Amino acid sequence: MLKITFPDGKHKNYEPGITGLDIARDISVSLSKAAVAIIVNGDQKDLSDPINENALVNIITIKDDLGLEIMRHTIAAQVLARAIKIIYPEAKLAIGPIIENGFYYDVLLKDSISSDDLTSIEEEMKKIVKEGHLINKKIKNKDEAIKLFQKLEEPYKVQIIKDSLQENDFQIYQQGETNFFDLCKGPHLPNLMFIGEFKLTKVSGAYWRGDSKNEMLQRIYGTAWRNKKELDSYLFMLKEAEKRDHRKIGKEMDLFHFQDDAPGSVFWHSKGWLIFNELVKYMRNKQQNSGYTEISTPTVLDRSLWEKSGHWEKFQDNMYLAKTNDERIFALKPMNCPGGIQIYNNSLRSYRDLPLRIAEFGKVFRFEPSGALHGLMRVREFTQDDAHIYCLKEQMEDECEKVINLTLDIYKDFGFEKIKIKFSDRPKKRIGDDDTWEFLENSLLSSLKKLNLEYDINKGEGAFYGPKIEFVLVDAIGREWQCGTLQVDLNLPPRLGANFVDKDGSKKHPVMLHRAFFGSLERFIGILIENYSGRLPHWLAPVQVAIATINDNCIQYSKLIGNHLSKDGVKFKFDFRNEKLNYKIRDLSLEKIPFIVVIGEKEISDKTISLRSFPENKLVSMQLNEFLKKIKNSCSIE
C-alpha cells in the first residue's frame, strides 16, 4: 500500500498505480469534477498519471493560480496550435509556453500573418473548444517520438526530441480522436471543457531558440482567464497601460529619449534628470538617517575579480568585455558587490565595527537581447541604489528587519501601500554548502515571521550566493512590479577575502547583506510615470509651477512671483509666449505640471494670482502670500 499525504497533514493508504483523478474521486465527487492536475512530491502531473510511491499530493483545480496556468498552457499547446494547423495546414509548430497573464506559440508559416488575421484564428479556437475533446496522453521512447513527428512533418518537434538528453518517457498529447498530436512536458487540462475566456492579442517575430542565426518564426500571443469578467478586467487594464506608457508620456513631458547609437541606454533630458537626482537626494537622506555611509567604485574591473566572485561563470555572456593593448581583459561591472567588498577589505575590520552599512549609487551594465529592451523598464545601462551591510551572524536577523521596515516605509512615501513579498530559496546552481544555506534561509525567514509579514515562496529562485526577498509593488491599475531586493550571503565574503577580527583575535567572515530599494532608478522612474500617468507626486515633479501670462504687461509681476518661489526651492517655469491663454494652459497640462498660475491685469492690480491645479482644473483666485504658503507645503515631501 502507498501512503498518500495531503497538504493539511492528513494521510491515506492506496494501492500502487492510483491516479490523481482516483484520489480526487475518493475525496469527493465535486473535487473530481473540479480537478485539473495534481502535484506529486513537488512535481506537476496529469490527473491520469499513476502514483507508485509514497507521496505528498495536492489536487489542483481551475480556481487555483496553478490551475489557471495549466489552462493557459493547454490553450497554447492544444487549442491555438490546432487552430493554426487547421487554417494553415503547411504550418510548422515550434513551442507554446505560458507567460505572465497568457501564452504564445511560435510557428513557421509560408506567408506572414498580421493582427488582422487573429480574429479568424480566434474563431477557429472557439470551435475547437466547443468540441470539448478529452486530452489523452501516451508515453513514447525517443525513436517512437521522432518517427511520429517526422510522419507529421514537424521538424521543430523532431529537433527538440533529438536534442533531448532523455531516452524515454516523452509525453505525447492527443486531442480526442483527432489527428492532432503535440509534444509537451505537461500537465494539460483533462479536457477542453475547463477552458474559460481567451483572446489573441498580437503577432511578432521570434528567432527559433532565440538565435538570430536561425529562421524567423511568427509568435502569436494571447491571454486567457477563468471567465469573461476576469478577461474584460485584464483587457481594460491593457488599455489603461497603453495610455500610461512611460515612453509616450516621457516624450510629452520631455524627460528622456533612446536612439540606436546607444541601444538600451537613456539620454536624460534636463527635466528627466531632475527627477533622477531628486530620487537620489531622497534616498541619500533616508540612508544617512539609517546609518549608511556612501561610496563609489570603479566601473571597469579586471576579469580576475569577476572570476573570484563567481560572476564570470554565471554572467559572462551578459557582460561587456574589453581587451587592452597589454592583453588584460576587463569587464564593465554588471553589479556592484565585488567592487564594494574591495573597500571593506581596504581596512582592518573588528567585530566592534559591525554592522557596517555601505551604500552606492552604482551604474551597471548588462547586455540584454535587443528584443527584450523596453524603454526605462529594461535597459542595458542603469543605476542601482545598492548597499551592502556587513554584520555578525547574531546581528543578521536584526539588520534584515531594519532593511524590510525601511523598504516598506520608502514605498509608502511614493504611494505604494500594497506590497507583495516573495522569499526565494537555494537555486540548483549555487556556491556554498548546504549548512550555510540552511542558516541563511532560516535567518531570513525568521525576520519576516517576526514582523508578521505575509510572503510567498519562490522555490529555487535565490541568487547563486544566497537566498533573497523580493518586494513587489502593485500599481494603480493592479500591475505587479518587482523592485527592491534583500539577499543574505556568507559565500562571497570568503571568496573575496572579507574578514573581521573577532573577540578572541581570530579572523572570521562577516555575513553580507545585499540590499536595494528602488532596484534600478531608471526602471523605478518608469514605474512611477505609469503609476501616476505622468502626474508625479508634487515634490517629485520636474516642474511644480508654471506661470502663464496673458500679455507682456504681466511679465514683471510674474518675475516677482518667480523670485519668491525660487527662495522656497520650488521648481517653476515661465510661459511668456505670445499665445492665447487656453492654448498655453492646454500645453502646460500636457507637461503634467501640477500648478498653473495665470497672471493678468486684474491679478496685478489686486496683488493676487489665479491658480489652476490638477485635478480640479478650474481657476481659483487667491492672495499671493496664501498661494506661496500653499505651494511650499504642497511641494514638500513632508
WORAJO-V145251 format. One record per residue. N is the residue number from 1. RES is the residue in one small letter. PHI is phi in radians with two decimals (* if undefined). Layout:
N,RES,PHI + N,RES,PHI
This chain:
1,m,* + 2,l,-1.69 + 3,k,-1.75 + 4,i,-1.82 + 5,t,-1.83 + 6,f,-1.81 + 7,p,-0.97 + 8,d,-1.43 + 9,g,1.65 + 10,k,-1.26 + 11,h,-2.47 + 12,k,-2.65 + 13,n,-1.70 + 14,y,-2.40 + 15,e,-1.25 + 16,p,-0.99 + 17,g,1.62 + 18,i,-1.07 + 19,t,-1.79 + 20,g,-1.06 + 21,l,-1.13 + 22,d,-1.08 + 23,i,-1.14 + 24,a,-1.06 + 25,r,-1.10 + 26,d,-1.15 + 27,i,-1.30 + 28,s,-2.98 + 29,v,-1.11 + 30,s,-1.12 + 31,l,-1.17 + 32,s,-1.13 + 33,k,-1.35 + 34,a,-1.63 + 35,a,-1.19 + 36,v,-2.16 + 37,a,-2.88 + 38,i,-2.54 + 39,i,-1.91 + 40,v,-2.07 + 41,n,0.88 + 42,g,1.55 + 43,d,-1.79 + 44,q,-1.32 + 45,k,-2.34 + 46,d,-1.27 + 47,l,-1.04 + 48,s,-1.46 + 49,d,-1.23 + 50,p,-1.33 + 51,i,-1.94 + 52,n,-2.17 + 53,e,-2.60 + 54,n,-0.98 + 55,a,-2.70 + 56,l,-1.57 + 57,v,-2.16 + 58,n,-2.32 + 59,i,-1.47 + 60,i,-1.78 + 61,t,-1.96 + 62,i,-1.16 + 63,k,-1.29 + 64,d,-1.32 + 65,d,-1.02 + 66,l,-1.15 + 67,g,-1.08 + 68,l,-1.14 + 69,e,-1.09 + 70,i,-1.13 + 71,m,-1.07 + 72,r,-1.09 + 73,h,-1.17 + 74,t,-1.14 + 75,i,-1.06 + 76,a,-1.14 + 77,a,-1.36 + 78,q,-1.90 + 79,v,-1.49 + 80,l,-1.11 + 81,a,-1.07 + 82,r,-1.20 + 83,a,-1.05 + 84,i,-1.08 + 85,k,-1.17 + 86,i,-1.23 + 87,i,-1.37 + 88,y,-2.18 + 89,p,-1.00 + 90,e,-1.48 + 91,a,-1.10 + 92,k,-1.98 + 93,l,-1.48 + 94,a,-1.91 + 95,i,-2.32 + 96,g,-2.49 + 97,p,-1.49 + 98,i,-1.54 + 99,i,-2.32 + 100,e,-1.03 + 101,n,1.20 + 102,g,-3.11 + 103,f,-2.80 + 104,y,-2.63 + 105,y,-2.37 + 106,d,-1.66 + 107,v,-2.55 + 108,l,-1.68 + 109,l,-2.10 + 110,k,-1.11 + 111,d,-2.08 + 112,s,-1.19 + 113,i,-1.95 + 114,s,-2.22 + 115,s,-1.08 + 116,d,-1.15 + 117,d,-1.49 + 118,l,-1.16 + 119,t,-1.06 + 120,s,-1.18 + 121,i,-1.14 + 122,e,-1.09 + 123,e,-1.09 + 124,e,-1.13 + 125,m,-1.08 + 126,k,-1.12 + 127,k,-1.11 + 128,i,-1.11 + 129,v,-1.07 + 130,k,-1.09 + 131,e,-1.15 + 132,g,1.12 + 133,h,-1.07 + 134,l,-1.23 + 135,i,-1.82 + 136,n,-1.68 + 137,k,-2.31 + 138,k,-2.21 + 139,i,-1.84 + 140,k,-2.26 + 141,n,-1.46 + 142,k,-1.09 + 143,d,-1.11 + 144,e,-1.10 + 145,a,-1.15 + 146,i,-1.07 + 147,k,-1.07 + 148,l,-1.06 + 149,f,-1.40 + 150,q,-1.18 + 151,k,-1.13 + 152,l,-1.39 + 153,e,1.00 + 154,e,-2.05 + 155,p,-1.10 + 156,y,-1.22 + 157,k,-1.13 + 158,v,-1.07 + 159,q,-1.12 + 160,i,-1.04 + 161,i,-1.16 + 162,k,-1.08 + 163,d,-1.37 + 164,s,-1.25 + 165,l,-1.42 + 166,q,-1.38 + 167,e,-1.95 + 168,n,-2.34 + 169,d,1.08 + 170,f,-1.37 + 171,q,-1.57 + 172,i,-1.99 + 173,y,-1.77 + 174,q,-2.12 + 175,q,-1.60 + 176,g,0.99 + 177,e,-1.79 + 178,t,-1.26 + 179,n,-1.67 + 180,f,-1.69 + 181,f,-2.20 + 182,d,-2.51 + 183,l,-1.63 + 184,c,-2.79 + 185,k,-1.38 + 186,g,1.17 + 187,p,-1.40 + 188,h,-2.07 + 189,l,-1.04 + 190,p,-1.18 + 191,n,-2.75 + 192,l,-1.35 + 193,m,-1.19 + 194,f,-1.39 + 195,i,-1.27 + 196,g,-1.59 + 197,e,-1.82 + 198,f,-2.52 + 199,k,-2.69 + 200,l,-1.38 + 201,t,-1.97 + 202,k,-2.88 + 203,v,-2.23 + 204,s,-2.55 + 205,g,-1.69 + 206,a,-2.71 + 207,y,-1.26 + 208,w,-1.02 + 209,r,1.06 + 210,g,1.22 + 211,d,-1.87 + 212,s,-1.14 + 213,k,-1.38 + 214,n,-1.58 + 215,e,-1.21 + 216,m,-1.47 + 217,l,-1.83 + 218,q,-1.79 + 219,r,-1.91 + 220,i,-1.83 + 221,y,-1.73 + 222,g,-2.67 + 223,t,-2.22 + 224,a,-2.57 + 225,w,-2.49 + 226,r,-1.18 + 227,n,-2.64 + 228,k,-1.13 + 229,k,-1.07 + 230,e,-1.14 + 231,l,-1.11 + 232,d,-1.06 + 233,s,-1.09 + 234,y,-1.19 + 235,l,-1.12 + 236,f,-1.10 + 237,m,-1.09 + 238,l,-1.08 + 239,k,-1.12 + 240,e,-1.10 + 241,a,-1.09 + 242,e,-1.12 + 243,k,-1.11 + 244,r,-1.59 + 245,d,-0.85 + 246,h,-1.12 + 247,r,-1.20 + 248,k,-1.19 + 249,i,-1.16 + 250,g,-1.05 + 251,k,-1.24 + 252,e,-1.07 + 253,m,-1.57 + 254,d,1.04 + 255,l,-1.73 + 256,f,-2.89 + 257,h,-2.68 + 258,f,-2.16 + 259,q,-2.65 + 260,d,-1.13 + 261,d,-1.16 + 262,a,-2.51 + 263,p,-1.05 + 264,g,1.37 + 265,s,-2.15 + 266,v,-1.64 + 267,f,-1.68 + 268,w,-1.43 + 269,h,-1.44 + 270,s,-1.02 + 271,k,-1.24 + 272,g,-1.14 + 273,w,-1.21 + 274,l,-1.07 + 275,i,-1.08 + 276,f,-0.96 + 277,n,-1.24 + 278,e,-1.14 + 279,l,-1.17 + 280,v,-1.07 + 281,k,-1.04 + 282,y,-1.03 + 283,m,-1.21 + 284,r,-1.01 + 285,n,-1.10 + 286,k,-1.06 + 287,q,-1.23 + 288,q,-1.08 + 289,n,-1.22 + 290,s,-1.87 + 291,g,1.49 + 292,y,-1.65 + 293,t,-1.87 + 294,e,-2.02 + 295,i,-2.28 + 296,s,-2.51 + 297,t,-2.08 + 298,p,-1.06 + 299,t,-1.41 + 300,v,-1.92 + 301,l,-2.34 + 302,d,-1.12 + 303,r,-0.94 + 304,s,-1.02 + 305,l,-1.18 + 306,w,-1.23 + 307,e,-1.20 + 308,k,-1.08 + 309,s,-1.33 + 310,g,1.70 + 311,h,-1.21 + 312,w,-1.05 + 313,e,-1.17 + 314,k,-1.52 + 315,f,-2.03 + 316,q,-0.94 + 317,d,-1.15 + 318,n,-1.88 + 319,m,-1.78 + 320,y,-1.50 + 321,l,-1.95 + 322,a,-2.48 + 323,k,-1.95 + 324,t,-1.57 + 325,n,-1.08 + 326,d,-1.59 + 327,e,1.24 + 328,r,-1.46 + 329,i,-1.90 + 330,f,-2.08 + 331,a,-2.33 + 332,l,-1.20 + 333,k,-1.14 + 334,p,-1.48 + 335,m,-2.77 + 336,n,-1.65 + 337,c,-0.98 + 338,p,-1.06 + 339,g,-1.15 + 340,g,-1.08 + 341,i,-1.11 + 342,q,-1.12 + 343,i,-1.24 + 344,y,-1.03 + 345,n,-1.26 + 346,n,-1.28 + 347,s,-2.24 + 348,l,-1.33 + 349,r,-1.85 + 350,s,-1.95 + 351,y,-1.04 + 352,r,-1.22 + 353,d,-1.38 + 354,l,-1.74 + 355,p,-1.34 + 356,l,-2.06 + 357,r,-1.91 + 358,i,-2.17 + 359,a,-1.88 + 360,e,-2.68 + 361,f,-1.60 + 362,g,-1.74 + 363,k,-1.45 + 364,v,-2.16 + 365,f,-2.34 + 366,r,-2.39 + 367,f,-1.39 + 368,e,-1.77 + 369,p,-0.98 + 370,s,-0.98 + 371,g,-1.21 + 372,a,-1.59 + 373,l,-1.15 + 374,h,-2.66 + 375,g,0.89 + 376,l,-1.35 + 377,m,-1.31 + 378,r,-2.50 + 379,v,-2.22 + 380,r,-1.77 + 381,e,-2.27 + 382,f,-2.64 + 383,t,-1.96 + 384,q,-1.77 + 385,d,-1.53 + 386,d,-1.44 + 387,a,-2.67 + 388,h,-2.24 + 389,i,-1.96 + 390,y,-1.81 + 391,c,-2.59 + 392,l,-1.34 + 393,k,-1.00 + 394,e,-1.28 + 395,q,-1.64 + 396,m,-1.07 + 397,e,-1.07 + 398,d,-1.11 + 399,e,-1.15 + 400,c,-1.09 + 401,e,-1.08 + 402,k,-1.12 + 403,v,-1.12 + 404,i,-1.08 + 405,n,-1.08 + 406,l,-1.14 + 407,t,-1.02 + 408,l,-1.14 + 409,d,-1.11 + 410,i,-1.09 + 411,y,-1.11 + 412,k,-1.10 + 413,d,-1.05 + 414,f,-1.77 + 415,g,1.54 + 416,f,-1.66 + 417,e,-1.67 + 418,k,-1.67 + 419,i,-2.14 + 420,k,-1.74 + 421,i,-1.99 + 422,k,-2.16 + 423,f,-1.81 + 424,s,-2.02 + 425,d,-1.70 + 426,r,-1.03 + 427,p,-1.46 + 428,k,-1.13 + 429,k,-1.64 + 430,r,-2.69 + 431,i,-1.93 + 432,g,1.66 + 433,d,-1.59 + 434,d,-1.16 + 435,d,-1.10 + 436,t,-1.11 + 437,w,-1.08 + 438,e,-1.05 + 439,f,-1.09 + 440,l,-1.14 + 441,e,-1.11 + 442,n,-1.11 + 443,s,-1.20 + 444,l,-1.17 + 445,l,-1.13 + 446,s,-1.07 + 447,s,-1.13 + 448,l,-1.17 + 449,k,-1.17 + 450,k,-1.08 + 451,l,-1.54 + 452,n,0.99 + 453,l,-1.75 + 454,e,-1.35 + 455,y,-2.68 + 456,d,-1.85 + 457,i,-1.88 + 458,n,-1.72 + 459,k,-1.10 + 460,g,1.29 + 461,e,-1.86 + 462,g,-1.19 + 463,a,-1.20 + 464,f,-1.19 + 465,y,-1.91 + 466,g,3.08 + 467,p,-1.19 + 468,k,-2.58 + 469,i,-1.97 + 470,e,-1.98 + 471,f,-1.88 + 472,v,-1.94 + 473,l,-1.51 + 474,v,-1.85 + 475,d,-1.54 + 476,a,-1.11 + 477,i,-1.99 + 478,g,1.56 + 479,r,-1.35 + 480,e,-1.87 + 481,w,-2.27 + 482,q,-1.39 + 483,c,-2.11 + 484,g,-1.26 + 485,t,-2.46 + 486,l,-2.39 + 487,q,-2.08 + 488,v,-1.98 + 489,d,-2.56 + 490,l,-2.11 + 491,n,-1.87 + 492,l,-1.19 + 493,p,-0.92 + 494,p,-1.19 + 495,r,-1.13 + 496,l,-1.92 + 497,g,1.25 + 498,a,-1.49 + 499,n,-2.32 + 500,f,-2.51 + 501,v,-1.57 + 502,d,-1.44 + 503,k,-0.99 + 504,d,-1.51 + 505,g,1.55 + 506,s,-1.44 + 507,k,-1.60 + 508,k,-2.35 + 509,h,-1.64 + 510,p,-1.34 + 511,v,-1.33 + 512,m,-2.04 + 513,l,-1.74 + 514,h,-1.75 + 515,r,-2.50 + 516,a,-2.48 + 517,f,-1.69 + 518,f,-1.26 + 519,g,1.54 + 520,s,-2.08 + 521,l,-1.10 + 522,e,-1.06 + 523,r,-1.16 + 524,f,-1.12 + 525,i,-1.11 + 526,g,-1.04 + 527,i,-1.11 + 528,l,-1.07 + 529,i,-1.04 + 530,e,-1.28 + 531,n,-1.09 + 532,y,-1.75 + 533,s,0.92 + 534,g,1.55 + 535,r,-1.54 + 536,l,-1.17 + 537,p,-0.86 + 538,h,-0.93 + 539,w,-1.19 + 540,l,-1.75 + 541,a,-1.04 + 542,p,-1.18 + 543,v,-2.26 + 544,q,-1.60 + 545,v,-2.37 + 546,a,-2.01 + 547,i,-1.91 + 548,a,-1.86 + 549,t,-1.75 + 550,i,-1.41 + 551,n,-2.68 + 552,d,-1.17 + 553,n,-1.12 + 554,c,-1.63 + 555,i,-1.15 + 556,q,-1.06 + 557,y,-1.10 + 558,s,-1.11 + 559,k,-1.17 + 560,l,-1.09 + 561,i,-1.09 + 562,g,-1.04 + 563,n,-1.08 + 564,h,-1.10 + 565,l,-1.12 + 566,s,-1.08 + 567,k,-1.11 + 568,d,-1.53 + 569,g,1.31 + 570,v,-1.48 + 571,k,-1.52 + 572,f,-2.42 + 573,k,-2.53 + 574,f,-1.70 + 575,d,-2.20 + 576,f,-1.70 + 577,r,-1.05 + 578,n,-1.49 + 579,e,-2.27 + 580,k,-1.15 + 581,l,-1.05 + 582,n,-1.06 + 583,y,-1.13 + 584,k,-1.07 + 585,i,-1.08 + 586,r,-1.08 + 587,d,-1.10 + 588,l,-1.20 + 589,s,-1.15 + 590,l,-1.08 + 591,e,-1.37 + 592,k,1.09 + 593,i,-1.36 + 594,p,-1.17 + 595,f,-2.21 + 596,i,-2.04 + 597,v,-1.72 + 598,v,-1.90 + 599,i,-2.09 + 600,g,-2.28 + 601,e,-1.07 + 602,k,-1.13 + 603,e,-1.10 + 604,i,-1.17 + 605,s,-1.20 + 606,d,-1.61 + 607,k,0.97 + 608,t,-2.18 + 609,i,-2.43 + 610,s,-1.92 + 611,l,-1.99 + 612,r,-2.05 + 613,s,-2.15 + 614,f,-1.47 + 615,p,-1.72 + 616,e,-1.08 + 617,n,0.98 + 618,k,-2.43 + 619,l,-1.36 + 620,v,-2.19 + 621,s,-1.48 + 622,m,-2.67 + 623,q,-1.14 + 624,l,-1.01 + 625,n,-1.08 + 626,e,-1.10 + 627,f,-1.09 + 628,l,-1.07 + 629,k,-1.16 + 630,k,-1.06 + 631,i,-1.17 + 632,k,-1.05 + 633,n,-1.23 + 634,s,-1.21 + 635,c,-1.67 + 636,s,-1.75 + 637,i,-1.21 + 638,e,-1.11
